[in-house]
Amino acid sequence: MTVCIVEMPSYTYAVKGRKLLRARGFPCEIKRNESASADSCGYSLYVYSNCRGAVRILDSYSVPYTHVVYGGA
């Protein structure tokens, strides 16, 4: 299964991103980061399908994110 981790700048944007992606058929969930980067809020979206497509949707709707890790577990 393809998994990517999208670090978010705030919990609010994580919720917005999850709602946006789920409405378009992307299975995803919000998880608390154990080791977040300095510009992350400590929450990430875990996307369990087409990662590049999910990131394109976030970009097209101007949902900010701080970092994307492709192939995460």
mmCIF file as Biopython writes it, N, C-alpha, C and O atoms, coordinates in Angstrom:
data_model
#
loop_
_atom_site.group_PDB
_atom_site.id
_atom_site.type_symbol
_atom_site.label_atom_id
_atom_site.label_alt_id
_atom_site.label_comp_id
_atom_site.label_asym_id
_atom_site.label_entity_id
_atom_site.label_seq_id
_atom_site.pdbx_PDB_ins_code
_atom_site.Cartn_x
_atom_site.Cartn_y
_atom_site.Cartn_z
_atom_site.occupancy
_atom_site.B_iso_or_equiv
_atom_site.auth_seq_id
_atom_site.auth_asym_id
_atom_site.pdbx_PDB_model_num
ATOM 1   N N  . MET A ? 1  ? 0.840   -1.181 0.000  1.0 0.0 1  A 1 
ATOM 2   C CA . MET A ? 1  ? 0.000   0.000  0.000  1.0 0.0 1  A 1 
ATOM 3   C C  . MET A ? 1  ? 0.884   1.242  0.000  1.0 0.0 1  A 1 
ATOM 4   O O  . MET A ? 1  ? 1.873   1.324  0.728  1.0 0.0 1  A 1 
ATOM 5   N N  . THR A ? 2  ? 0.507   2.190  -0.822 1.0 0.0 2  A 1 
ATOM 6   C CA . THR A ? 2  ? 1.222   3.456  -0.877 1.0 0.0 2  A 1 
ATOM 7   C C  . THR A ? 2  ? 0.765   4.338  0.274  1.0 0.0 2  A 1 
ATOM 8   O O  . THR A ? 2  ? -0.431  4.555  0.465  1.0 0.0 2  A 1 
ATOM 9   N N  . VAL A ? 3  ? 1.717   4.839  1.033  1.0 0.0 3  A 1 
ATOM 10  C CA . VAL A ? 3  ? 1.419   5.733  2.149  1.0 0.0 3  A 1 
ATOM 11  C C  . VAL A ? 3  ? 2.334   6.934  2.044  1.0 0.0 3  A 1 
ATOM 12  O O  . VAL A ? 3  ? 3.531   6.794  1.792  1.0 0.0 3  A 1 
ATOM 13  N N  . CYS A ? 4  ? 1.769   8.121  2.237  1.0 0.0 4  A 1 
ATOM 14  C CA . CYS A ? 4  ? 2.620   9.289  2.366  1.0 0.0 4  A 1 
ATOM 15  C C  . CYS A ? 4  ? 2.178   10.074 3.589  1.0 0.0 4  A 1 
ATOM 16  O O  . CYS A ? 4  ? 1.018   10.029 3.998  1.0 0.0 4  A 1 
ATOM 17  N N  . ILE A ? 5  ? 3.120   10.785 4.152  1.0 0.0 5  A 1 
ATOM 18  C CA . ILE A ? 5  ? 2.878   11.565 5.356  1.0 0.0 5  A 1 
ATOM 19  C C  . ILE A ? 5  ? 3.032   13.031 4.984  1.0 0.0 5  A 1 
ATOM 20  O O  . ILE A ? 5  ? 4.082   13.461 4.507  1.0 0.0 5  A 1 
ATOM 21  N N  . VAL A ? 6  ? 1.961   13.793 5.210  1.0 0.0 6  A 1 
ATOM 22  C CA . VAL A ? 6  ? 1.955   15.219 4.885  1.0 0.0 6  A 1 
ATOM 23  C C  . VAL A ? 6  ? 1.921   15.987 6.201  1.0 0.0 6  A 1 
ATOM 24  O O  . VAL A ? 6  ? 0.887   16.036 6.868  1.0 0.0 6  A 1 
ATOM 25  N N  . GLU A ? 7  ? 3.050   16.586 6.576  1.0 0.0 7  A 1 
ATOM 26  C CA . GLU A ? 7  ? 3.101   17.374 7.812  1.0 0.0 7  A 1 
ATOM 27  C C  . GLU A ? 7  ? 2.350   18.681 7.605  1.0 0.0 7  A 1 
ATOM 28  O O  . GLU A ? 7  ? 2.498   19.341 6.576  1.0 0.0 7  A 1 
ATOM 29  N N  . MET A ? 8  ? 1.550   19.040 8.585  1.0 0.0 8  A 1 
ATOM 30  C CA . MET A ? 8  ? 0.696   20.214 8.480  1.0 0.0 8  A 1 
ATOM 31  C C  . MET A ? 8  ? 1.163   21.319 9.430  1.0 0.0 8  A 1 
ATOM 32  O O  . MET A ? 8  ? 1.733   21.030 10.482 1.0 0.0 8  A 1 
ATOM 33  N N  . PRO A ? 9  ? 0.921   22.601 9.059  1.0 0.0 9  A 1 
ATOM 34  C CA . PRO A ? 9  ? 1.346   23.706 9.921  1.0 0.0 9  A 1 
ATOM 35  C C  . PRO A ? 9  ? 0.412   23.941 11.107 1.0 0.0 9  A 1 
ATOM 36  O O  . PRO A ? 9  ? 0.791   24.621 12.061 1.0 0.0 9  A 1 
ATOM 37  N N  . SER A ? 10 ? -0.811  23.384 11.060 1.0 0.0 10 A 1 
ATOM 38  C CA . SER A ? 10 ? -1.734  23.514 12.191 1.0 0.0 10 A 1 
ATOM 39  C C  . SER A ? 10 ? -2.729  22.364 12.166 1.0 0.0 10 A 1 
ATOM 40  O O  . SER A ? 10 ? -2.961  21.741 11.130 1.0 0.0 10 A 1 
ATOM 41  N N  . TYR A ? 11 ? -3.308  22.099 13.324 1.0 0.0 11 A 1 
ATOM 42  C CA . TYR A ? 11 ? -4.324  21.051 13.409 1.0 0.0 11 A 1 
ATOM 43  C C  . TYR A ? 11 ? -5.530  21.425 12.542 1.0 0.0 11 A 1 
ATOM 44  O O  . TYR A ? 11 ? -6.140  20.553 11.923 1.0 0.0 11 A 1 
ATOM 45  N N  . THR A ? 12 ? -5.870  22.696 12.495 1.0 0.0 12 A 1 
ATOM 46  C CA . THR A ? 12 ? -7.005  23.162 11.693 1.0 0.0 12 A 1 
ATOM 47  C C  . THR A ? 12 ? -6.800  22.833 10.218 1.0 0.0 12 A 1 
ATOM 48  O O  . THR A ? 12 ? -7.732  22.378 9.554  1.0 0.0 12 A 1 
ATOM 49  N N  . TYR A ? 13 ? -5.596  23.055 9.698  1.0 0.0 13 A 1 
ATOM 50  C CA . TYR A ? 13 ? -5.323  22.711 8.299  1.0 0.0 13 A 1 
ATOM 51  C C  . TYR A ? 13 ? -5.315  21.203 8.089  1.0 0.0 13 A 1 
ATOM 52  O O  . TYR A ? 13 ? -5.680  20.732 7.012  1.0 0.0 13 A 1 
ATOM 53  N N  . ALA A ? 14 ? -4.909  20.442 9.093  1.0 0.0 14 A 1 
ATOM 54  C CA . ALA A ? 14 ? -4.956  18.983 8.988  1.0 0.0 14 A 1 
ATOM 55  C C  . ALA A ? 14 ? -6.404  18.515 8.831  1.0 0.0 14 A 1 
ATOM 56  O O  . ALA A ? 14 ? -6.690  17.649 8.005  1.0 0.0 14 A 1 
ATOM 57  N N  . VAL A ? 15 ? -7.316  19.087 9.621  1.0 0.0 15 A 1 
ATOM 58  C CA . VAL A ? 15 ? -8.734  18.730 9.527  1.0 0.0 15 A 1 
ATOM 59  C C  . VAL A ? 15 ? -9.299  19.150 8.170  1.0 0.0 15 A 1 
ATOM 60  O O  . VAL A ? 15 ? -10.038 18.391 7.543  1.0 0.0 15 A 1 
ATOM 61  N N  . LYS A ? 16 ? -8.957  20.344 7.718  1.0 0.0 16 A 1 
ATOM 62  C CA . LYS A ? 16 ? -9.424  20.833 6.422  1.0 0.0 16 A 1 
ATOM 63  C C  . LYS A ? 16 ? -8.923  19.931 5.295  1.0 0.0 16 A 1 
ATOM 64  O O  . LYS A ? 16 ? -9.686  19.573 4.398  1.0 0.0 16 A 1 
ATOM 65  N N  . GLY A ? 17 ? -7.645  19.566 5.341  1.0 0.0 17 A 1 
ATOM 66  C CA . GLY A ? 17 ? -7.071  18.693 4.325  1.0 0.0 17 A 1 
ATOM 67  C C  . GLY A ? 17 ? -7.719  17.321 4.326  1.0 0.0 17 A 1 
ATOM 68  O O  . GLY A ? 17 ? -8.009  16.772 3.263  1.0 0.0 17 A 1 
ATOM 69  N N  . ARG A ? 18 ? -7.950  16.761 5.506  1.0 0.0 18 A 1 
ATOM 70  C CA . ARG A ? 18 ? -8.588  15.441 5.600  1.0 0.0 18 A 1 
ATOM 71  C C  . ARG A ? 18 ? -9.992  15.486 4.991  1.0 0.0 18 A 1 
ATOM 72  O O  . ARG A ? 18 ? -10.368 14.597 4.228  1.0 0.0 18 A 1 
ATOM 73  N N  . LYS A ? 19 ? -10.753 16.505 5.324  1.0 0.0 19 A 1 
ATOM 74  C CA . LYS A ? 19 ? -12.112 16.636 4.796  1.0 0.0 19 A 1 
ATOM 75  C C  . LYS A ? 19 ? -12.101 16.764 3.274  1.0 0.0 19 A 1 
ATOM 76  O O  . LYS A ? 19 ? -12.897 16.124 2.587  1.0 0.0 19 A 1 
ATOM 77  N N  . LEU A ? 20 ? -11.208 17.581 2.757  1.0 0.0 20 A 1 
ATOM 78  C CA . LEU A ? 20 ? -11.080 17.797 1.318  1.0 0.0 20 A 1 
ATOM 79  C C  . LEU A ? 20 ? -10.703 16.503 0.593  1.0 0.0 20 A 1 
ATOM 80  O O  . LEU A ? 20 ? -11.308 16.158 -0.422 1.0 0.0 20 A 1 
ATOM 81  N N  . LEU A ? 21 ? -9.709  15.794 1.112  1.0 0.0 21 A 1 
ATOM 82  C CA . LEU A ? 21 ? -9.244  14.572 0.458  1.0 0.0 21 A 1 
ATOM 83  C C  . LEU A ? 21 ? -10.274 13.446 0.554  1.0 0.0 21 A 1 
ATOM 84  O O  . LEU A ? 21 ? -10.505 12.736 -0.425 1.0 0.0 21 A 1 
ATOM 85  N N  . ARG A ? 22 ? -10.892 13.278 1.720  1.0 0.0 22 A 1 
ATOM 86  C CA . ARG A ? 22 ? -11.897 12.221 1.863  1.0 0.0 22 A 1 
ATOM 87  C C  . ARG A ? 22 ? -13.082 12.446 0.926  1.0 0.0 22 A 1 
ATOM 88  O O  . ARG A ? 22 ? -13.637 11.489 0.386  1.0 0.0 22 A 1 
ATOM 89  N N  . ALA A ? 23 ? -13.469 13.707 0.733  1.0 0.0 23 A 1 
ATOM 90  C CA . ALA A ? 23 ? -14.581 14.015 -0.165 1.0 0.0 23 A 1 
ATOM 91  C C  . ALA A ? 23 ? -14.256 13.638 -1.611 1.0 0.0 23 A 1 
ATOM 92  O O  . ALA A ? 23 ? -15.156 13.460 -2.431 1.0 0.0 23 A 1 
ATOM 93  N N  . ARG A ? 24 ? -12.973 13.521 -1.913 1.0 0.0 24 A 1 
ATOM 94  C CA . ARG A ? 24 ? -12.538 13.158 -3.265 1.0 0.0 24 A 1 
ATOM 95  C C  . ARG A ? 24 ? -12.053 11.712 -3.354 1.0 0.0 24 A 1 
ATOM 96  O O  . ARG A ? 24 ? -11.415 11.332 -4.336 1.0 0.0 24 A 1 
ATOM 97  N N  . GLY A ? 25 ? -12.349 10.913 -2.345 1.0 0.0 25 A 1 
ATOM 98  C CA . GLY A ? 25 ? -12.060 9.483  -2.391 1.0 0.0 25 A 1 
ATOM 99  C C  . GLY A ? 25 ? -10.678 9.059  -1.944 1.0 0.0 25 A 1 
ATOM 100 O O  . GLY A ? 25 ? -10.279 7.921  -2.191 1.0 0.0 25 A 1 
ATOM 101 N N  . PHE A ? 26 ? -9.931  9.944  -1.291 1.0 0.0 26 A 1 
ATOM 102 C CA . PHE A ? 26 ? -8.599  9.593  -0.800 1.0 0.0 26 A 1 
ATOM 103 C C  . PHE A ? 26 ? -8.709  9.135  0.655  1.0 0.0 26 A 1 
ATOM 104 O O  . PHE A ? 26 ? -9.066  9.938  1.517  1.0 0.0 26 A 1 
ATOM 105 N N  . PRO A ? 27 ? -8.412  7.871  0.949  1.0 0.0 27 A 1 
ATOM 106 C CA . PRO A ? 27 ? -8.440  7.436  2.341  1.0 0.0 27 A 1 
ATOM 107 C C  . PRO A ? 27 ? -7.268  8.073  3.100  1.0 0.0 27 A 1 
ATOM 108 O O  . PRO A ? 27 ? -6.113  7.949  2.693  1.0 0.0 27 A 1 
ATOM 109 N N  . CYS A ? 28 ? -7.578  8.747  4.196  1.0 0.0 28 A 1 
ATOM 110 C CA . CYS A ? 28 ? -6.530  9.401  4.977  1.0 0.0 28 A 1 
ATOM 111 C C  . CYS A ? 28 ? -6.995  9.580  6.418  1.0 0.0 28 A 1 
ATOM 112 O O  . CYS A ? 28 ? -8.183  9.480  6.727  1.0 0.0 28 A 1 
ATOM 113 N N  . GLU A ? 29 ? -6.035  9.844  7.281  1.0 0.0 29 A 1 
ATOM 114 C CA . GLU A ? 29 ? -6.332  10.098 8.683  1.0 0.0 29 A 1 
ATOM 115 C C  . GLU A ? 29 ? -5.299  11.054 9.262  1.0 0.0 29 A 1 
ATOM 116 O O  . GLU A ? 29 ? -4.202  11.207 8.724  1.0 0.0 29 A 1 
ATOM 117 N N  . ILE A ? 30 ? -5.664  11.688 10.357 1.0 0.0 30 A 1 
ATOM 118 C CA . ILE A ? 30 ? -4.761  12.596 11.065 1.0 0.0 30 A 1 
ATOM 119 C C  . ILE A ? 30 ? -4.100  11.813 12.189 1.0 0.0 30 A 1 
ATOM 120 O O  . ILE A ? 30 ? -4.765  11.101 12.942 1.0 0.0 30 A 1 
ATOM 121 N N  . LYS A ? 31 ? -2.785  11.956 12.292 1.0 0.0 31 A 1 
ATOM 122 C CA . LYS A ? 31 ? -2.044  11.324 13.380 1.0 0.0 31 A 1 
ATOM 123 C C  . LYS A ? 31 ? -1.110  12.343 14.010 1.0 0.0 31 A 1 
ATOM 124 O O  . LYS A ? 31 ? -0.623  13.257 13.344 1.0 0.0 31 A 1 
ATOM 125 N N  . ARG A ? 32 ? -0.872  12.176 15.285 1.0 0.0 32 A 1 
ATOM 126 C CA . ARG A ? 32 ? 0.073   13.016 16.023 1.0 0.0 32 A 1 
ATOM 127 C C  . ARG A ? 32 ? 1.484   12.555 15.696 1.0 0.0 32 A 1 
ATOM 128 O O  . ARG A ? 32 ? 1.769   11.357 15.714 1.0 0.0 32 A 1 
ATOM 129 N N  . ASN A ? 33 ? 2.370   13.501 15.395 1.0 0.0 33 A 1 
ATOM 130 C CA . ASN A ? 33 ? 3.772   13.176 15.102 1.0 0.0 33 A 1 
ATOM 131 C C  . ASN A ? 33 ? 4.535   12.959 16.405 1.0 0.0 33 A 1 
ATOM 132 O O  . ASN A ? 33 ? 4.343   13.674 17.388 1.0 0.0 33 A 1 
ATOM 133 N N  . GLU A ? 34 ? 5.392   11.968 16.383 1.0 0.0 34 A 1 
ATOM 134 C CA . GLU A ? 34 ? 6.266   11.755 17.536 1.0 0.0 34 A 1 
ATOM 135 C C  . GLU A ? 34 ? 7.470   12.690 17.466 1.0 0.0 34 A 1 
ATOM 136 O O  . GLU A ? 34 ? 7.962   13.165 18.490 1.0 0.0 34 A 1 
ATOM 137 N N  . SER A ? 35 ? 7.932   12.943 16.260 1.0 0.0 35 A 1 
ATOM 138 C CA . SER A ? 35 ? 9.062   13.862 16.088 1.0 0.0 35 A 1 
ATOM 139 C C  . SER A ? 35 ? 8.748   14.779 14.911 1.0 0.0 35 A 1 
ATOM 140 O O  . SER A ? 35 ? 9.049   14.460 13.760 1.0 0.0 35 A 1 
ATOM 141 N N  . ALA A ? 36 ? 8.147   15.909 15.215 1.0 0.0 36 A 1 
ATOM 142 C CA . ALA A ? 36 ? 7.750   16.856 14.177 1.0 0.0 36 A 1 
ATOM 143 C C  . ALA A ? 36 ? 8.893   17.797 13.843 1.0 0.0 36 A 1 
ATOM 144 O O  . ALA A ? 36 ? 9.763   18.057 14.673 1.0 0.0 36 A 1 
ATOM 145 N N  . SER A ? 37 ? 8.880   18.302 12.620 1.0 0.0 37 A 1 
ATOM 146 C CA . SER A ? 37 ? 9.882   19.289 12.245 1.0 0.0 37 A 1 
ATOM 147 C C  . SER A ? 37 ? 9.579   20.618 12.927 1.0 0.0 37 A 1 
ATOM 148 O O  . SER A ? 37 ? 8.497   20.793 13.489 1.0 0.0 37 A 1 
ATOM 149 N N  . ALA A ? 38 ? 10.508  21.536 12.884 1.0 0.0 38 A 1 
ATOM 150 C CA . ALA A ? 38 ? 10.384  22.809 13.603 1.0 0.0 38 A 1 
ATOM 151 C C  . ALA A ? 38 ? 9.202   23.638 13.134 1.0 0.0 38 A 1 
ATOM 152 O O  . ALA A ? 38 ? 8.603   24.354 13.936 1.0 0.0 38 A 1 
ATOM 153 N N  . ASP A ? 39 ? 8.850   23.561 11.856 1.0 0.0 39 A 1 
ATOM 154 C CA . ASP A ? 39 ? 7.747   24.374 11.347 1.0 0.0 39 A 1 
ATOM 155 C C  . ASP A ? 39 ? 6.426   23.610 11.256 1.0 0.0 39 A 1 
ATOM 156 O O  . ASP A ? 39 ? 5.488   24.082 10.614 1.0 0.0 39 A 1 
ATOM 157 N N  . SER A ? 40 ? 6.340   22.447 11.885 1.0 0.0 40 A 1 
ATOM 158 C CA . SER A ? 40 ? 5.118   21.660 11.906 1.0 0.0 40 A 1 
ATOM 159 C C  . SER A ? 40 ? 4.426   21.807 13.251 1.0 0.0 40 A 1 
ATOM 160 O O  . SER A ? 40 ? 5.067   22.097 14.261 1.0 0.0 40 A 1 
ATOM 161 N N  . CYS A ? 41 ? 3.106   21.606 13.260 1.0 0.0 41 A 1 
ATOM 162 C CA . CYS A ? 41 ? 2.338   21.721 14.497 1.0 0.0 41 A 1 
ATOM 163 C C  . CYS A ? 41 ? 2.370   20.443 15.309 1.0 0.0 41 A 1 
ATOM 164 O O  . CYS A ? 41 ? 1.961   20.434 16.471 1.0 0.0 41 A 1 
ATOM 165 N N  . GLY A ? 42 ? 2.849   19.368 14.714 1.0 0.0 42 A 1 
ATOM 166 C CA . GLY A ? 42 ? 2.870   18.095 15.407 1.0 0.0 42 A 1 
ATOM 167 C C  . GLY A ? 42 ? 1.801   17.135 14.915 1.0 0.0 42 A 1 
ATOM 168 O O  . GLY A ? 42 ? 1.661   16.038 15.456 1.0 0.0 42 A 1 
ATOM 169 N N  . TYR A ? 43 ? 1.042   17.530 13.896 1.0 0.0 43 A 1 
ATOM 170 C CA . TYR A ? 43 ? 0.033   16.657 13.307 1.0 0.0 43 A 1 
ATOM 171 C C  . TYR A ? 43 ? 0.308   16.494 11.818 1.0 0.0 43 A 1 
ATOM 172 O O  . TYR A ? 43 ? 0.756   17.417 11.138 1.0 0.0 43 A 1 
ATOM 173 N N  . SER A ? 44 ? 0.021   15.284 11.335 1.0 0.0 44 A 1 
ATOM 174 C CA . SER A ? 44 ? 0.219   14.989 9.921  1.0 0.0 44 A 1 
ATOM 175 C C  . SER A ? 44 ? -0.990  14.273 9.363  1.0 0.0 44 A 1 
ATOM 176 O O  . SER A ? 44 ? -1.753  13.636 10.090 1.0 0.0 44 A 1 
ATOM 177 N N  . LEU A ? 45 ? -1.148  14.391 8.056  1.0 0.0 45 A 1 
ATOM 178 C CA . LEU A ? 45 ? -2.132  13.598 7.330  1.0 0.0 45 A 1 
ATOM 179 C C  . LEU A ? 45 ? -1.416  12.375 6.772  1.0 0.0 45 A 1 
ATOM 180 O O  . LEU A ? 45 ? -0.397  12.500 6.092  1.0 0.0 45 A 1 
ATOM 181 N N  . TYR A ? 46 ? -1.944  11.211 7.056  1.0 0.0 46 A 1 
ATOM 182 C CA . TYR A ? 46 ? -1.446  9.979  6.469  1.0 0.0 46 A 1 
ATOM 183 C C  . TYR A ? 46 ? -2.397  9.632  5.334  1.0 0.0 46 A 1 
ATOM 184 O O  . TYR A ? 46 ? -3.575  9.361  5.565  1.0 0.0 46 A 1 
ATOM 185 N N  . VAL A ? 47 ? -1.885  9.642  4.113  1.0 0.0 47 A 1 
ATOM 186 C CA . VAL A ? 47 ? -2.699  9.392  2.926  1.0 0.0 47 A 1 
ATOM 187 C C  . VAL A ? 47 ? -2.368  7.996  2.425  1.0 0.0 47 A 1 
ATOM 188 O O  . VAL A ? 47 ? -1.202  7.671  2.200  1.0 0.0 47 A 1 
ATOM 189 N N  . TYR A ? 48 ? -3.405  7.163  2.250  1.0 0.0 48 A 1 
ATOM 190 C CA . TYR A ? 48 ? -3.227  5.754  1.905  1.0 0.0 48 A 1 
ATOM 191 C C  . TYR A ? 48 ? -3.610  5.451  0.458  1.0 0.0 48 A 1 
ATOM 192 O O  . TYR A ? 48 ? -4.285  4.456  0.195  1.0 0.0 48 A 1 
ATOM 193 N N  . SER A ? 49 ? -3.197  6.277  -0.459 1.0 0.0 49 A 1 
ATOM 194 C CA . SER A ? 49 ? -3.454  6.015  -1.884 1.0 0.0 49 A 1 
ATOM 195 C C  . SER A ? 49 ? -2.539  6.892  -2.716 1.0 0.0 49 A 1 
ATOM 196 O O  . SER A ? 49 ? -1.373  7.070  -2.367 1.0 0.0 49 A 1 
ATOM 197 N N  . ASN A ? 50 ? -3.033  7.428  -3.784 1.0 0.0 50 A 1 
ATOM 198 C CA . ASN A ? 50 ? -2.268  8.230  -4.735 1.0 0.0 50 A 1 
ATOM 199 C C  . ASN A ? 50 ? -1.723  9.496  -4.058 1.0 0.0 50 A 1 
ATOM 200 O O  . ASN A ? 50 ? -2.419  10.509 -3.985 1.0 0.0 50 A 1 
ATOM 201 N N  . CYS A ? 51 ? -0.508  9.436  -3.577 1.0 0.0 51 A 1 
ATOM 202 C CA . CYS A ? 51 ? 0.073   10.540 -2.810 1.0 0.0 51 A 1 
ATOM 203 C C  . CYS A ? 51 ? 0.254   11.802 -3.646 1.0 0.0 51 A 1 
ATOM 204 O O  . CYS A ? 51 ? -0.089  12.897 -3.202 1.0 0.0 51 A 1 
ATOM 205 N N  . ARG A ? 52 ? 0.776   11.655 -4.820 1.0 0.0 52 A 1 
ATOM 206 C CA . ARG A ? 52 ? 1.007   12.834 -5.665 1.0 0.0 52 A 1 
ATOM 207 C C  . ARG A ? 52 ? -0.319  13.510 -6.027 1.0 0.0 52 A 1 
ATOM 208 O O  . ARG A ? 52 ? -0.396  14.738 -6.079 1.0 0.0 52 A 1 
ATOM 209 N N  . GLY A ? 53 ? -1.340  12.726 -6.274 1.0 0.0 53 A 1 
ATOM 210 C CA . GLY A ? 53 ? -2.655  13.287 -6.557 1.0 0.0 53 A 1 
ATOM 211 C C  . GLY A ? 53 ? -3.223  14.027 -5.355 1.0 0.0 53 A 1 
ATOM 212 O O  . GLY A ? 53 ? -3.836  15.084 -5.504 1.0 0.0 53 A 1 
ATOM 213 N N  . ALA A ? 54 ? -3.022  13.476 -4.171 1.0 0.0 54 A 1 
ATOM 214 C CA . ALA A ? 54 ? -3.509  14.124 -2.947 1.0 0.0 54 A 1 
ATOM 215 C C  . ALA A ? 54 ? -2.790  15.453 -2.726 1.0 0.0 54 A 1 
ATOM 216 O O  . ALA A ? 54 ? -3.421  16.443 -2.355 1.0 0.0 54 A 1 
ATOM 217 N N  . VAL A ? 55 ? -1.488  15.484 -2.946 1.0 0.0 55 A 1 
ATOM 218 C CA . VAL A ? 55 ? -0.719  16.722 -2.770 1.0 0.0 55 A 1 
ATOM 219 C C  . VAL A ? 55 ? -1.154  17.762 -3.802 1.0 0.0 55 A 1 
ATOM 220 O O  . VAL A ? 55 ? -1.235  18.949 -3.486 1.0 0.0 55 A 1 
ATOM 221 N N  . ARG A ? 56 ? -1.434  17.327 -5.030 1.0 0.0 56 A 1 
ATOM 222 C CA . ARG A ? 56 ? -1.930  18.263 -6.051 1.0 0.0 56 A 1 
ATOM 223 C C  . ARG A ? 56 ? -3.262  18.886 -5.627 1.0 0.0 56 A 1 
ATOM 224 O O  . ARG A ? 56 ? -3.488  20.076 -5.846 1.0 0.0 56 A 1 
ATOM 225 N N  . ILE A ? 57 ? -4.132  18.095 -5.029 1.0 0.0 57 A 1 
ATOM 226 C CA . ILE A ? 57 ? -5.419  18.625 -4.559 1.0 0.0 57 A 1 
ATOM 227 C C  . ILE A ? 57 ? -5.197  19.631 -3.438 1.0 0.0 57 A 1 
ATOM 228 O O  . ILE A ? 57 ? -5.809  20.699 -3.439 1.0 0.0 57 A 1 
ATOM 229 N N  . LEU A ? 58 ? -4.331  19.308 -2.484 1.0 0.0 58 A 1 
ATOM 230 C CA . LEU A ? 58 ? -4.032  20.259 -1.408 1.0 0.0 58 A 1 
ATOM 231 C C  . LEU A ? 58 ? -3.489  21.562 -1.990 1.0 0.0 58 A 1 
ATOM 232 O O  . LEU A ? 58 ? -3.877  22.648 -1.559 1.0 0.0 58 A 1 
ATOM 233 N N  . ASP A ? 59 ? -2.597  21.453 -2.964 1.0 0.0 59 A 1 
ATOM 234 C CA . ASP A ? 59 ? -2.040  22.646 -3.606 1.0 0.0 59 A 1 
ATOM 235 C C  . ASP A ? 59 ? -3.120  23.446 -4.336 1.0 0.0 59 A 1 
ATOM 236 O O  . ASP A ? 59 ? -3.167  24.672 -4.228 1.0 0.0 59 A 1 
ATOM 237 N N  . SER A ? 60 ? -3.980  22.758 -5.073 1.0 0.0 60 A 1 
ATOM 238 C CA . SER A ? 60 ? -4.978  23.477 -5.869 1.0 0.0 60 A 1 
ATOM 239 C C  . SER A ? 60 ? -6.010  24.186 -5.001 1.0 0.0 60 A 1 
ATOM 240 O O  . SER A ? 60 ? -6.613  25.165 -5.440 1.0 0.0 60 A 1 
ATOM 241 N N  . TYR A ? 61 ? -6.222  23.710 -3.777 1.0 0.0 61 A 1 
ATOM 242 C CA . TYR A ? 61 ? -7.153  24.374 -2.860 1.0 0.0 61 A 1 
ATOM 243 C C  . TYR A ? 61 ? -6.422  25.231 -1.824 1.0 0.0 61 A 1 
ATOM 244 O O  . TYR A ? 61 ? -7.025  25.685 -0.851 1.0 0.0 61 A 1 
ATOM 245 N N  . SER A ? 62 ? -5.142  25.446 -2.033 1.0 0.0 62 A 1 
ATOM 246 C CA . SER A ? 62 ? -4.316  26.308 -1.164 1.0 0.0 62 A 1 
ATOM 247 C C  . SER A ? 62 ? -4.330  25.882 0.301  1.0 0.0 62 A 1 
ATOM 248 O O  . SER A ? 62 ? -4.361  26.722 1.200  1.0 0.0 62 A 1 
ATOM 249 N N  . VAL A ? 63 ? -4.309  24.576 0.530  1.0 0.0 63 A 1 
ATOM 250 C CA . VAL A ? 63 ? -4.186  24.055 1.895  1.0 0.0 63 A 1 
ATOM 251 C C  . VAL A ? 63 ? -2.685  23.897 2.160  1.0 0.0 63 A 1 
ATOM 252 O O  . VAL A ? 63 ? -2.030  23.068 1.528  1.0 0.0 63 A 1 
ATOM 253 N N  . PRO A ? 64 ? -2.141  24.681 3.083  1.0 0.0 64 A 1 
ATOM 254 C CA . PRO A ? 64 ? -0.691  24.628 3.296  1.0 0.0 64 A 1 
ATOM 255 C C  . PRO A ? 64 ? -0.252  23.353 4.027  1.0 0.0 64 A 1 
ATOM 256 O O  . PRO A ? 64 ? -0.992  22.779 4.826  1.0 0.0 64 A 1 
ATOM 257 N N  . TYR A ? 65 ? 0.962   22.942 3.724  1.0 0.0 65 A 1 
ATOM 258 C CA . TYR A ? 65 ? 1.616   21.842 4.428  1.0 0.0 65 A 1 
ATOM 259 C C  . TYR A ? 65 ? 3.091   22.192 4.499  1.0 0.0 65 A 1 
ATOM 260 O O  . TYR A ? 65 ? 3.578   23.018 3.727  1.0 0.0 65 A 1 
ATOM 261 N N  . THR A ? 66 ? 3.794   21.571 5.417  1.0 0.0 66 A 1 
ATOM 262 C CA . THR A ? 66 ? 5.192   21.933 5.615  1.0 0.0 66 A 1 
ATOM 263 C C  . THR A ? 66 ? 6.170   20.965 4.954  1.0 0.0 66 A 1 
ATOM 264 O O  . THR A ? 66 ? 7.261   21.362 4.545  1.0 0.0 66 A 1 
ATOM 265 N N  . HIS A ? 67 ? 5.776   19.689 4.849  1.0 0.0 67 A 1 
ATOM 266 C CA . HIS A ? 67 ? 6.706   18.691 4.347  1.0 0.0 67 A 1 
ATOM 267 C C  . HIS A ? 67 ? 5.911   17.453 3.926  1.0 0.0 67 A 1 
ATOM 268 O O  . HIS A ? 67 ? 4.891   17.130 4.535  1.0 0.0 67 A 1 
ATOM 269 N N  . VAL A ? 68 ? 6.376   16.766 2.889  1.0 0.0 68 A 1 
ATOM 270 C CA . VAL A ? 68 ? 5.750   15.515 2.453  1.0 0.0 68 A 1 
ATOM 271 C C  . VAL A ? 68 ? 6.800   14.426 2.435  1.0 0.0 68 A 1 
ATOM 272 O O  . VAL A ? 68 ? 7.881   14.611 1.876  1.0 0.0 68 A 1 
ATOM 273 N N  . VAL A ? 69 ? 6.488   13.282 3.047  1.0 0.0 69 A 1 
ATOM 274 C CA . VAL A ? 69 ? 7.353   12.103 3.013  1.0 0.0 69 A 1 
ATOM 275 C C  . VAL A ? 69 ? 6.633   11.035 2.220  1.0 0.0 69 A 1 
ATOM 276 O O  . VAL A ? 69 ? 5.591   10.538 2.647  1.0 0.0 69 A 1 
ATOM 277 N N  . TYR A ? 70 ? 7.179   10.675 1.066  1.0 0.0 70 A 1 
ATOM 278 C CA . TYR A ? 70 ? 6.572   9.644  0.229  1.0 0.0 70 A 1 
ATOM 279 C C  . TYR A ? 70 ? 7.063   8.288  0.683  1.0 0.0 70 A 1 
ATOM 280 O O  . TYR A ? 70 ? 8.242   8.110  0.988  1.0 0.0 70 A 1 
ATOM 281 N N  . GLY A ? 71 ? 6.141   7.326  0.725  1.0 0.0 71 A 1 
ATOM 282 C CA . GLY A ? 71 ? 6.502   5.963  1.088  1.0 0.0 71 A 1 
ATOM 283 C C  . GLY A ? 71 ? 6.678   5.746  2.573  1.0 0.0 71 A 1 
ATOM 284 O O  . GLY A ? 71 ? 7.388   4.826  2.979  1.0 0.0 71 A 1 
ATOM 285 N N  . GLY A ? 72 ? 6.054   6.566  3.392  1.0 0.0 72 A 1 
ATOM 286 C CA . GLY A ? 72 ? 6.126   6.393  4.844  1.0 0.0 72 A 1 
ATOM 287 C C  . GLY A ? 72 ? 5.345   5.173  5.290  1.0 0.0 72 A 1 
ATOM 288 O O  . GLY A ? 72 ? 4.622   4.568  4.500  1.0 0.0 72 A 1 
ATOM 289 N N  . ALA A ? 73 ? 5.490   4.815  6.545  1.0 0.0 73 A 1 
ATOM 290 C CA . ALA A ? 73 ? 4.775   3.646  7.072  1.0 0.0 73 A 1 
ATOM 291 C C  . ALA A ? 73 ? 3.785   4.066  8.107  1.0 0.0 73 A 1 
ATOM 292 O O  . ALA A ? 73 ? 3.085   3.223  8.669  1.0 0.0 73 A 1 
#
